[in-house]
Structure formats: C-alpha cells, structure tokens
Amino acid sequence: MRPSLTLLVRPRRPVRDTPPLLPPLQLYRRILRAHAKQLPPDMRYLGDSYVKAEFKSHKDTDNPLYIVGFLTQWQDYLRQLDTGEWAQGKMSKHDFDKMSPEQVHQLYELMQATQSIGEDDDAGDSGPVPVSK
C-alpha cells in the first residue's frame, strides 16, 4: 500500500462514532506494540507473525476499496486489543458466512496451530510453532 494511495482512500468527512483510518505503517506499529503489552509470549509470537505476513502480502495492493476494508478490519482488531475484548471474542455466524473458502481454510489452519501449541506445552516442548504461509 503506497502512502499516496492511503491518502486517496481516507474518508473526507469522518462518520459519527468511527475514528479516522490510521496510515498502514502507523497501524502496523501500533498493533505490534499492543501485542507486546496485551498478549502472552506464545500468542504474541503467533500474532506478530500473522500481522507481519498479512501487511507484507498486501503492501502492493492498489484497489482503494480493498485498502479501506483491510485497514478498517485491522483497526477494529487494534481496538479489541486495547479494550481487552479479544480475550472473550467469538466470531459471529454472519462474519463466518461472509468469509471465502480460502479464509475458512486459513481459519481452520490457525485453529490447528493454536491447538498444537497447547499439546506441545503439555509434552514439555515449549519451542515456537512455525506458521505456514
């Protein structure tokens, strides 16, 4: 996401109750800082790896609508981290139904990776779990 494009996709007039979108680099840094403060080490490793991979894979996106959606979702995630809502968060059926088959598969892989972390800790292996791309 080139900085010039993020200027084009920012809303001109803020909509009520919605904060303005943060620039990608600022949002990325704030998410990583929030991970450092809010998440336990195992979850932080997984979260940091995922955030870095997602921002890296979307950095060359030129579609303004896609950029707005991407930044909005990550800003909502940052808000959940800051307020502590992430700990008891559950995905609604509506959100799940909107996901593509590829996203559902990624979610399934994430679920398997997080379950294996708990199994590894029980077995005495506390090393990091590699994240597949």
N, C-alpha and C positions, 0 to 999 in steps of 0.2 A: 504494500500500500504506500504509494508515493505521497509525501506530505502535501503536494499540490492537490491531489485528489481528495484528501481528507477535508481540505478547506471547502471544496465544492459540495460535499455531502452533509455538512453540518446544517442543521435547521436554521433558517434565518430568524424566526421568532420562536423562542422556547415555548413548548406546550406546557400547560399547567402540570405541576407535580412531576415533571420529568426533567432531571438535570441535563444540561447540555452534554453532548458526547465528548469524551476525552480524546485527544490525539492518540494514535496507536502506540507510540513509544512510551508516552506517559502512562497509559493504561497498563501496558505490559509491565512496566517497572512497579507500579502500584500493586498489581496482582502478586508479583513475586515478593514484595515487601509484606503483603498481607499473609501470604503463605508462611513466611518466616515467623510472623507473630502468632498466627492462629492455628496452624496445623502441627500435629506431632511429626517427628522426623520421618517415619515411613510414609505417611500421607504427603508430606511436603516433597519428598523425592518424586513420588508418582505425579503429584500436581505440577511441580516445576517442569518435569519432563514433558508432560502433556501440553502445558501452556507454551513452552518453547517450540515444540513441534508444530502446534497449530498456528502460532504467529509467523513462524518461518515459512510454512507451506502456503500461507495466504498473503505474504508480503508483496507479491507481484499482481494481486488482483486489481483489475481496472473497473469493474462494474460498480457504480456508485450505490446501487440498491443493495448489493451483496455486502459492500463495506459497511453500510449503515446497520444492516442486520447483524453482521459479525461483531462490530463494536458495541452495539446495544446489548447483545447477549453476554458478552464478556463484562460489560459494565454492570449488568444485573448480577452476575456472578460475584464481582467485587463487592457490591452492596451486601450480598448474602454473607460473604466472608466477614465484612466489617460489623454486621449486626449479629453474627452468630447463628443466622438462620440455616447455614449449610449443615450443621450438625443433625438437625431433625428434618432436613429437606427430603421430600419424596417427589417423584415425577408424577404429574397428573396423567390420566388416560388421554386427555386432549393433546398434551405435549407429545406423548408417545405415538399417538396416531399421526401426528404431523411429520414424524421422522421418516427419512428414506430408508430403504432396506440396508444400504451401506451403513447408515448411522446406527440402526438397530444392531447390526453385526458388531460395530465398534463398541457399542454399549455392552454387548454380551462378552466381548473380549476383555473389556475393563472389569466386568463383574468377575470373570475367571481369574484375572490377575490379582484383584483385591482379595479373593478367597484364598489364593495360593500364598499370599503374604501371611495370613493367619496360620495356615498349615505349616509354613516354613518356620515361623516363630515357635510353634509347638514342638517341632523336630530339633530345635536348637540352632538352626541356620538363620542368622539374622542379616545376611548379606542383601544388597539391593536386588530387586527383581527387574530384569531388563524389560523395557517397554517396546513392543513390536510396532512397526510403522506401517 
